[in-house]
């Protein structure tokens, strides 16, 4: 979930980025959900895009980490070797269908 602030009353609301159809700056930022509901928020459009991008990256990274290393602690992640990270990043690229940087 991303946290945005309703324009006018300043109430913070959590929005599931998977339900966002589009966001527009008109000049206020309007988020349209897939069910047609509209949210007018204080955050600028570029901030909304950054929040959604960060959220999606965190979800993908967490899924890969859990599938690779299990449900360990943050301390366990610090023990991961460089070779493990390279393998992990290659897997991450395949999941997201990124072009390979392998030679």
N, CA, C and O atoms as CSV, one atom per row, in Angstrom:
chain,resi,resn,atom,element,x,y,z
A,1,UNK,N,N,0.839,-1.180,0.000
A,1,UNK,CA,C,0.000,0.000,0.000
A,1,UNK,C,C,0.884,1.244,0.000
A,1,UNK,O,O,1.975,1.240,0.571
A,2,UNK,N,N,0.410,2.295,-0.637
A,2,UNK,CA,C,1.084,3.587,-0.563
A,2,UNK,C,C,0.190,4.517,0.256
A,2,UNK,O,O,-1.035,4.393,0.234
A,3,UNK,N,N,0.805,5.435,0.969
A,3,UNK,CA,C,0.064,6.376,1.803
A,3,UNK,C,C,0.035,7.726,1.089
A,3,UNK,O,O,1.084,8.293,0.783
A,4,UNK,N,N,-1.156,8.232,0.829
A,4,UNK,CA,C,-1.340,9.545,0.209
A,4,UNK,C,C,-2.225,10.393,1.116
A,4,UNK,O,O,-2.867,9.880,2.032
A,5,UNK,N,N,-2.249,11.696,0.851
A,5,UNK,CA,C,-3.012,12.630,1.675
A,5,UNK,C,C,-4.132,13.251,0.857
A,5,UNK,O,O,-3.894,13.852,-0.192
A,6,UNK,N,N,-5.353,13.100,1.348
A,6,UNK,CA,C,-6.492,13.712,0.645
A,6,UNK,C,C,-6.335,15.226,0.633
A,6,UNK,O,O,-5.973,15.834,1.640
A,7,UNK,N,N,-6.611,15.821,-0.511
A,7,UNK,CA,C,-6.556,17.276,-0.627
A,7,UNK,C,C,-7.755,17.862,0.108
A,7,UNK,O,O,-8.875,17.369,-0.025
A,8,UNK,N,N,-7.521,18.890,0.865
A,8,UNK,CA,C,-8.617,19.556,1.572
A,8,UNK,C,C,-8.627,19.247,3.046
A,8,UNK,O,O,-8.432,20.148,3.862
A,9,UNK,N,N,-8.852,17.973,3.422
A,9,UNK,CA,C,-8.959,17.652,4.840
A,9,UNK,C,C,-7.675,17.075,5.429
A,9,UNK,O,O,-7.587,16.896,6.644
A,10,UNK,N,N,-6.679,16.780,4.597
A,10,UNK,CA,C,-5.390,16.312,5.086
A,10,UNK,C,C,-5.385,14.916,5.683
A,10,UNK,O,O,-4.431,14.549,6.370
A,11,UNK,N,N,-6.413,14.134,5.442
A,11,UNK,CA,C,-6.490,12.777,5.972
A,11,UNK,C,C,-5.591,11.859,5.146
A,11,UNK,O,O,-5.650,11.850,3.917
A,12,UNK,N,N,-4.761,11.089,5.845
A,12,UNK,CA,C,-3.897,10.118,5.166
A,12,UNK,C,C,-4.721,8.876,4.841
A,12,UNK,O,O,-5.483,8.383,5.673
A,13,UNK,N,N,-4.556,8.381,3.619
A,13,UNK,CA,C,-5.260,7.161,3.217
A,13,UNK,C,C,-4.263,6.215,2.551
A,13,UNK,O,O,-3.309,6.648,1.904
A,14,UNK,N,N,-4.501,4.930,2.721
A,14,UNK,CA,C,-3.673,3.895,2.100
A,14,UNK,C,C,-4.374,3.441,0.825
A,14,UNK,O,O,-5.570,3.146,0.829
A,15,UNK,N,N,-3.618,3.389,-0.256
A,15,UNK,CA,C,-4.160,2.996,-1.553
A,15,UNK,C,C,-3.357,1.811,-2.080
A,15,UNK,O,O,-2.127,1.810,-2.031
A,16,UNK,N,N,-4.059,0.814,-2.578
A,16,UNK,CA,C,-3.408,-0.327,-3.202
A,16,UNK,C,C,-3.011,0.083,-4.629
A,16,UNK,O,O,-3.886,0.320,-5.462
A,17,UNK,N,N,-1.714,0.170,-4.918
A,17,UNK,CA,C,-1.282,0.605,-6.247
A,17,UNK,C,C,-1.777,-0.289,-7.381
A,17,UNK,O,O,-1.874,0.160,-8.522
A,18,UNK,N,N,-2.092,-1.555,-7.078
A,18,UNK,CA,C,-2.617,-2.439,-8.116
A,18,UNK,C,C,-3.997,-2.006,-8.589
A,18,UNK,O,O,-4.448,-2.427,-9.654
A,19,UNK,N,N,-4.668,-1.172,-7.811
A,19,UNK,CA,C,-6.011,-0.725,-8.177
A,19,UNK,C,C,-6.020,0.643,-8.848
A,19,UNK,O,O,-7.086,1.165,-9.176
A,20,UNK,N,N,-4.844,1.229,-9.055
A,20,UNK,CA,C,-4.763,2.528,-9.722
A,20,UNK,C,C,-4.802,2.319,-11.228
A,20,UNK,O,O,-3.971,1.607,-11.792
A,21,UNK,N,N,-5.786,2.954,-11.874
A,21,UNK,CA,C,-5.862,2.898,-13.337
A,21,UNK,C,C,-4.995,3.986,-13.945
A,21,UNK,O,O,-4.251,3.743,-14.895
A,22,UNK,N,N,-5.097,5.204,-13.384
A,22,UNK,CA,C,-4.289,6.312,-13.879
A,22,UNK,C,C,-4.207,7.399,-12.812
A,22,UNK,O,O,-4.998,7.428,-11.869
A,23,UNK,N,N,-3.238,8.286,-12.981
A,23,UNK,CA,C,-3.094,9.455,-12.124
A,23,UNK,C,C,-2.833,10.643,-13.041
A,23,UNK,O,O,-2.077,10.546,-14.007
A,24,UNK,N,N,-3.471,11.763,-12.720
A,24,UNK,CA,C,-3.365,12.945,-13.578
A,24,UNK,C,C,-3.096,14.176,-12.724
A,24,UNK,O,O,-3.540,14.256,-11.578
A,25,UNK,N,N,-2.370,15.128,-13.286
A,25,UNK,CA,C,-2.183,16.434,-12.657
A,25,UNK,C,C,-3.083,17.404,-13.405
A,25,UNK,O,O,-2.815,17.723,-14.563
A,26,UNK,N,N,-4.161,17.886,-12.755
A,26,UNK,CA,C,-5.189,18.656,-13.487
A,26,UNK,C,C,-5.581,19.999,-12.882
A,26,UNK,O,O,-6.761,20.280,-13.093
A,27,UNK,N,N,-4.928,20.852,-12.219
A,27,UNK,CA,C,-3.570,20.821,-11.695
A,27,UNK,C,C,-3.443,20.017,-10.399
A,27,UNK,O,O,-2.338,19.615,-10.036
A,28,UNK,N,N,-4.563,19.774,-9.690
A,28,UNK,CA,C,-4.472,18.891,-8.522
A,28,UNK,C,C,-4.250,17.462,-9.014
A,28,UNK,O,O,-4.646,17.107,-10.124
A,29,UNK,N,N,-3.617,16.658,-8.180
A,29,UNK,CA,C,-3.371,15.269,-8.573
A,29,UNK,C,C,-4.627,14.451,-8.319
A,29,UNK,O,O,-5.133,14.395,-7.198
A,30,UNK,N,N,-5.123,13.815,-9.381
A,30,UNK,CA,C,-6.318,12.979,-9.293
A,30,UNK,C,C,-5.916,11.548,-9.626
A,30,UNK,O,O,-5.375,11.268,-10.695
A,31,UNK,N,N,-6.197,10.643,-8.675
A,31,UNK,CA,C,-5.936,9.220,-8.880
A,31,UNK,C,C,-7.261,8.567,-9.204
A,31,UNK,O,O,-8.215,8.676,-8.433
A,32,UNK,N,N,-7.332,7.881,-10.349
A,32,UNK,CA,C,-8.535,7.157,-10.733
A,32,UNK,C,C,-8.277,5.671,-10.518
A,32,UNK,O,O,-7.311,5.115,-11.040
A,33,UNK,N,N,-9.152,5.037,-9.745
A,33,UNK,CA,C,-9.023,3.609,-9.480
A,33,UNK,C,C,-9.744,2.810,-10.560
A,33,UNK,O,O,-10.551,3.362,-11.307
A,34,UNK,N,N,-9.457,1.521,-10.645
A,34,UNK,CA,C,-10.040,0.698,-11.695
A,34,UNK,C,C,-11.556,0.615,-11.593
A,34,UNK,O,O,-12.223,0.336,-12.590
A,35,UNK,N,N,-12.121,0.854,-10.399
A,35,UNK,CA,C,-13.583,0.819,-10.256
A,35,UNK,C,C,-14.235,2.174,-10.540
A,35,UNK,O,O,-15.448,2.324,-10.388
A,36,UNK,N,N,-13.423,3.174,-10.956
A,36,UNK,CA,C,-13.950,4.474,-11.314
A,36,UNK,C,C,-13.891,5.515,-10.208
A,36,UNK,O,O,-14.077,6.701,-10.482
A,37,UNK,N,N,-13.636,5.110,-8.965
A,37,UNK,CA,C,-13.507,6.077,-7.872
A,37,UNK,C,C,-12.324,6.993,-8.131
A,37,UNK,O,O,-11.293,6.572,-8.655
A,38,UNK,N,N,-12.491,8.253,-7.755
A,38,UNK,CA,C,-11.414,9.228,-7.939
A,38,UNK,C,C,-10.993,9.771,-6.580
A,38,UNK,O,O,-11.823,10.046,-5.713
A,39,UNK,N,N,-9.685,9.917,-6.420
A,39,UNK,CA,C,-9.120,10.481,-5.205
A,39,UNK,C,C,-8.326,11.714,-5.594
A,39,UNK,O,O,-7.468,11.648,-6.475
A,40,UNK,N,N,-8.604,12.843,-4.943
A,40,UNK,CA,C,-7.830,14.058,-5.170
A,40,UNK,C,C,-6.861,14.153,-3.997
A,40,UNK,O,O,-7.275,14.215,-2.839
A,41,UNK,N,N,-5.570,14.164,-4.307
A,41,UNK,CA,C,-4.551,14.083,-3.268
A,41,UNK,C,C,-3.578,15.252,-3.335
A,41,UNK,O,O,-3.451,15.918,-4.362
A,42,UNK,N,N,-2.887,15.488,-2.210
A,42,UNK,CA,C,-1.936,16.596,-2.115
A,42,UNK,C,C,-0.630,16.314,-2.846
A,42,UNK,O,O,-0.004,17.242,-3.360
A,43,UNK,N,N,-0.206,15.058,-2.903
A,43,UNK,CA,C,1.086,14.710,-3.479
A,43,UNK,C,C,1.101,15.013,-4.975
A,43,UNK,O,O,0.113,14.779,-5.671
A,44,UNK,N,N,2.234,15.538,-5.470
A,44,UNK,CA,C,2.333,15.773,-6.920
A,44,UNK,C,C,2.413,14.445,-7.674
A,44,UNK,O,O,2.777,13.413,-7.111
A,45,UNK,N,N,2.070,14.496,-8.933
A,45,UNK,CA,C,2.039,13.308,-9.781
A,45,UNK,C,C,3.369,12.558,-9.765
A,45,UNK,O,O,3.386,11.330,-9.676
A,46,UNK,N,N,4.470,13.277,-9.849
A,46,UNK,CA,C,5.777,12.612,-9.861
A,46,UNK,C,C,6.030,11.845,-8.565
A,46,UNK,O,O,6.660,10.788,-8.591
A,47,UNK,N,N,5.555,12.356,-7.444
A,47,UNK,CA,C,5.714,11.659,-6.158
A,47,UNK,C,C,4.877,10.381,-6.150
A,47,UNK,O,O,5.329,9.355,-5.642
A,48,UNK,N,N,3.678,10.427,-6.698
A,48,UNK,CA,C,2.823,9.235,-6.779
A,48,UNK,C,C,3.529,8.158,-7.603
A,48,UNK,O,O,3.564,6.992,-7.209
A,49,UNK,N,N,4.086,8.549,-8.737
A,49,UNK,CA,C,4.797,7.598,-9.599
A,49,UNK,C,C,5.971,6.986,-8.839
A,49,UNK,O,O,6.182,5.775,-8.897
A,50,UNK,N,N,6.733,7.812,-8.130
A,50,UNK,CA,C,7.863,7.303,-7.349
A,50,UNK,C,C,7.409,6.336,-6.257
A,50,UNK,O,O,8.052,5.311,-6.033
A,51,UNK,N,N,6.312,6.653,-5.579
A,51,UNK,CA,C,5.811,5.778,-4.516
A,51,UNK,C,C,5.370,4.427,-5.083
A,51,UNK,O,O,5.660,3.383,-4.499
A,52,UNK,N,N,4.677,4.448,-6.212
A,52,UNK,CA,C,4.217,3.197,-6.825
A,52,UNK,C,C,5.414,2.373,-7.290
A,52,UNK,O,O,5.451,1.160,-7.083
A,53,UNK,N,N,6.383,3.020,-7.910
A,53,UNK,CA,C,7.594,2.333,-8.363
A,53,UNK,C,C,8.331,1.678,-7.192
A,53,UNK,O,O,8.728,0.515,-7.265
A,54,UNK,N,N,8.504,2.434,-6.132
A,54,UNK,CA,C,9.183,1.921,-4.934
A,54,UNK,C,C,8.413,0.754,-4.335
A,54,UNK,O,O,9.006,-0.251,-3.942
A,55,UNK,N,N,7.095,0.886,-4.265
A,55,UNK,CA,C,6.264,-0.183,-3.708
A,55,UNK,C,C,6.390,-1.456,-4.549
A,55,UNK,O,O,6.572,-2.546,-4.005
A,56,UNK,N,N,6.293,-1.318,-5.862
A,56,UNK,CA,C,6.383,-2.495,-6.731
A,56,UNK,C,C,7.761,-3.158,-6.623
A,56,UNK,O,O,7.858,-4.384,-6.576
A,57,UNK,N,N,8.806,-2.360,-6.583
A,57,UNK,CA,C,10.153,-2.920,-6.443
A,57,UNK,C,C,10.296,-3.651,-5.118
A,57,UNK,O,O,10.930,-4.704,-5.056
A,58,UNK,N,N,9.713,-3.102,-4.060
A,58,UNK,CA,C,9.821,-3.752,-2.741
A,58,UNK,C,C,9.062,-5.071,-2.720
A,58,UNK,O,O,9.517,-6.036,-2.105
A,59,UNK,N,N,7.927,-5.122,-3.374
A,59,UNK,CA,C,7.152,-6.365,-3.433
A,59,UNK,C,C,7.920,-7.433,-4.211
A,59,UNK,O,O,8.008,-8.582,-3.778
A,60,UNK,N,N,8.471,-7.050,-5.356
A,60,UNK,CA,C,9.237,-7.998,-6.169
A,60,UNK,C,C,10.476,-8.470,-5.420
A,60,UNK,O,O,10.783,-9.662,-5.421
A,61,UNK,N,N,11.187,-7.554,-4.785
A,61,UNK,CA,C,12.401,-7.924,-4.044
A,61,UNK,C,C,12.073,-8.849,-2.882
A,61,UNK,O,O,12.797,-9.814,-2.633
A,62,UNK,N,N,11.000,-8.567,-2.178
A,62,UNK,CA,C,10.600,-9.410,-1.046
A,62,UNK,C,C,10.211,-10.806,-1.526
A,62,UNK,O,O,10.560,-11.800,-0.888
A,63,UNK,N,N,9.497,-10.886,-2.634
A,63,UNK,CA,C,9.098,-12.189,-3.166
A,63,UNK,C,C,10.313,-13.012,-3.566
A,63,UNK,O,O,10.369,-14.210,-3.288
A,64,UNK,N,N,11.268,-12.391,-4.205
A,64,UNK,CA,C,12.471,-13.098,-4.608
A,64,UNK,C,C,13.280,-13.519,-3.393
A,64,UNK,O,O,13.778,-14.643,-3.335
A,65,UNK,N,N,13.411,-12.624,-2.423
A,65,UNK,CA,C,14.164,-12.947,-1.214
A,65,UNK,C,C,13.513,-14.111,-0.478
A,65,UNK,O,O,14.205,-15.028,-0.037
A,66,UNK,N,N,12.203,-14.084,-0.343
A,66,UNK,CA,C,11.514,-15.173,0.349
A,66,UNK,C,C,11.635,-16.492,-0.403
A,66,UNK,O,O,11.827,-17.543,0.209
A,67,UNK,N,N,11.524,-16.440,-1.729
A,67,UNK,CA,C,11.625,-17.681,-2.498
A,67,UNK,C,C,13.048,-18.229,-2.477
A,67,UNK,O,O,13.256,-19.441,-2.545
A,68,UNK,N,N,14.004,-17.350,-2.385
A,68,UNK,CA,C,15.410,-17.777,-2.411
A,68,UNK,C,C,15.939,-18.155,-1.027
A,68,UNK,O,O,16.613,-19.174,-0.872
A,69,UNK,N,N,15.629,-17.328,-0.019
A,69,UNK,CA,C,16.255,-17.492,1.293
A,69,UNK,C,C,15.278,-17.866,2.397
A,69,UNK,O,O,15.699,-18.073,3.535
A,70,UNK,N,N,13.997,-17.957,2.098
A,70,UNK,CA,C,13.031,-18.277,3.139
A,70,UNK,C,C,12.663,-17.037,3.931
A,70,UNK,O,O,13.014,-15.920,3.550
A,71,UNK,N,N,11.970,-17.229,5.012
A,71,UNK,CA,C,11.461,-16.116,5.815
A,71,UNK,C,C,12.424,-15.783,6.942
A,71,UNK,O,O,12.008,-15.705,8.098
A,72,UNK,N,N,13.698,-15.584,6.636
A,72,UNK,CA,C,14.698,-15.248,7.648
A,72,UNK,C,C,14.593,-13.803,8.086
A,72,UNK,O,O,13.666,-13.092,7.699
A,73,UNK,N,N,15.549,-13.372,8.895
A,73,UNK,CA,C,15.578,-12.012,9.419
A,73,UNK,C,C,16.429,-11.127,8.530
A,73,UNK,O,O,17.084,-11.604,7.604
A,74,UNK,N,N,16.415,-9.838,8.817
A,74,UNK,CA,C,17.247,-8.898,8.069
A,74,UNK,C,C,18.723,-9.225,8.279
A,74,UNK,O,O,19.531,-9.024,7.373
A,75,UNK,N,N,19.090,-9.734,9.479
A,75,UNK,CA,C,20.477,-10.123,9.742
A,75,UNK,C,C,20.906,-11.257,8.823
A,75,UNK,O,O,22.057,-11.298,8.389
A,76,UNK,N,N,19.997,-12.177,8.522
A,76,UNK,CA,C,20.311,-13.281,7.610
A,76,UNK,C,C,20.651,-12.743,6.228
A,76,UNK,O,O,21.545,-13.266,5.563
A,77,UNK,N,N,19.947,-11.706,5.792
A,77,UNK,CA,C,20.182,-11.134,4.467
A,77,UNK,C,C,21.574,-10.523,4.379
A,77,UNK,O,O,22.164,-10.495,3.300
A,78,UNK,N,N,22.111,-10.030,5.502
A,78,UNK,CA,C,23.441,-9.436,5.504
A,78,UNK,C,C,24.521,-10.489,5.271
A,78,UNK,O,O,25.631,-10.150,4.859
A,79,UNK,N,N,24.214,-11.753,5.527
A,79,UNK,CA,C,25.174,-12.837,5.366
A,79,UNK,C,C,25.233,-13.390,3.946
A,79,UNK,O,O,25.993,-14.319,3.674
A,80,UNK,N,N,24.446,-12.831,3.048
A,80,UNK,CA,C,24.399,-13.323,1.674
A,80,UNK,C,C,25.690,-12.932,0.953
A,80,UNK,O,O,26.130,-11.786,1.049
A,81,UNK,N,N,26.295,-13.876,0.236
A,81,UNK,CA,C,27.563,-13.616,-0.451
A,81,UNK,C,C,27.333,-12.850,-1.744
A,81,UNK,O,O,26.203,-12.729,-2.218
A,82,UNK,N,N,28.418,-12.335,-2.306
A,82,UNK,CA,C,28.347,-11.614,-3.579
A,82,UNK,C,C,27.837,-12.527,-4.681
A,82,UNK,O,O,27.037,-12.103,-5.515
A,83,UNK,N,N,28.289,-13.776,-4.695
A,83,UNK,CA,C,27.822,-14.736,-5.710
A,83,UNK,C,C,26.322,-14.948,-5.585
A,83,UNK,O,O,25.613,-15.026,-6.589
A,84,UNK,N,N,25.832,-15.044,-4.323
A,84,UNK,CA,C,24.393,-15.200,-4.116
A,84,UNK,C,C,23.642,-13.990,-4.643
A,84,UNK,O,O,22.598,-14.135,-5.278
A,85,UNK,N,N,24.167,-12.795,-4.384
A,85,UNK,CA,C,23.505,-11.567,-4.843
A,85,UNK,C,C,23.467,-11.508,-6.370
A,85,UNK,O,O,22.446,-11.125,-6.942
A,86,UNK,N,N,24.552,-11.878,-7.035
A,86,UNK,CA,C,24.591,-11.871,-8.497
A,86,UNK,C,C,23.554,-12.834,-9.051
A,86,UNK,O,O,22.834,-12.499,-9.991
A,87,UNK,N,N,23.474,-14.023,-8.476
A,87,UNK,CA,C,22.475,-15.005,-8.888
A,87,UNK,C,C,21.078,-14.467,-8.646
A,87,UNK,O,O,20.191,-14.606,-9.488
A,88,UNK,N,N,20.891,-13.852,-7.490
A,88,UNK,CA,C,19.605,-13.278,-7.102
A,88,UNK,C,C,19.197,-12.178,-8.077
A,88,UNK,O,O,18.043,-12.124,-8.502
A,89,UNK,N,N,20.141,-11.296,-8.436
A,89,UNK,CA,C,19.843,-10.205,-9.361
A,89,UNK,C,C,19.505,-10.733,-10.750
A,89,UNK,O,O,18.647,-10.174,-11.433
A,90,UNK,N,N,20.175,-11.808,-11.173
A,90,UNK,CA,C,19.871,-12.413,-12.467
A,90,UNK,C,C,18.453,-12.967,-12.458
A,90,UNK,O,O,17.716,-12.801,-13.430
A,91,UNK,N,N,18.068,-13.623,-11.368
A,91,UNK,CA,C,16.714,-14.147,-11.229
A,91,UNK,C,C,15.710,-13.008,-11.250
A,91,UNK,O,O,14.670,-13.099,-11.903
A,92,UNK,N,N,16.024,-11.924,-10.526
A,92,UNK,CA,C,15.151,-10.751,-10.473
A,92,UNK,C,C,14.931,-10.200,-11.879
A,92,UNK,O,O,13.810,-9.842,-12.238
A,93,UNK,N,N,16.003,-10.132,-12.678
A,93,UNK,CA,C,15.894,-9.649,-14.051
A,93,UNK,C,C,14.996,-10.529,-14.900
A,93,UNK,O,O,14.234,-10.033,-15.730
A,94,UNK,N,N,15.087,-11.850,-14.689
A,94,UNK,CA,C,14.226,-12.765,-15.449
A,94,UNK,C,C,12.772,-12.596,-15.047
A,94,UNK,O,O,11.886,-12.638,-15.901
A,95,UNK,N,N,12.508,-12.405,-13.743
A,95,UNK,CA,C,11.140,-12.222,-13.270
A,95,UNK,C,C,10.527,-10.989,-13.911
A,95,UNK,O,O,9.368,-11.010,-14.326
A,96,UNK,N,N,11.302,-9.913,-13.992
A,96,UNK,CA,C,10.794,-8.667,-14.562
A,96,UNK,C,C,10.982,-8.586,-16.071
A,96,UNK,O,O,10.596,-7.604,-16.704
A,97,UNK,N,N,11.589,-9.646,-16.648
A,97,UNK,CA,C,11.862,-9.710,-18.088
A,97,UNK,C,C,12.732,-8.545,-18.554
A,97,UNK,O,O,12.483,-7.932,-19.592
A,98,UNK,N,N,13.761,-8.260,-17.752
A,98,UNK,CA,C,14.714,-7.218,-18.108
A,98,UNK,C,C,15.734,-7.779,-19.083
A,98,UNK,O,O,16.004,-8.980,-19.062
A,99,UNK,N,N,16.311,-6.933,-19.943
A,99,UNK,CA,C,17.348,-7.431,-20.846
A,99,UNK,C,C,18.547,-7.916,-20.026
A,99,UNK,O,O,18.897,-7.312,-19.012
A,100,UNK,N,N,19.149,-8.971,-20.454
A,100,UNK,CA,C,20.297,-9.544,-19.746
A,100,UNK,C,C,21.528,-8.699,-19.953
A,100,UNK,O,O,21.784,-8.216,-21.056
A,101,UNK,N,N,22.315,-8.516,-18.859
A,101,UNK,CA,C,23.601,-7.827,-18.958
A,101,UNK,C,C,24.735,-8.838,-18.952
A,101,UNK,O,O,25.908,-8.468,-18.908
A,102,UNK,N,N,24.381,-10.113,-18.995
A,102,UNK,CA,C,25.400,-11.166,-18.987
A,102,UNK,C,C,26.102,-11.205,-20.335
A,102,UNK,O,O,25.480,-10.978,-21.373
A,103,UNK,N,N,27.389,-11.490,-20.319
A,103,UNK,CA,C,28.177,-11.522,-21.553
A,103,UNK,C,C,28.346,-12.940,-22.023
A,103,UNK,O,O,28.982,-13.179,-23.050
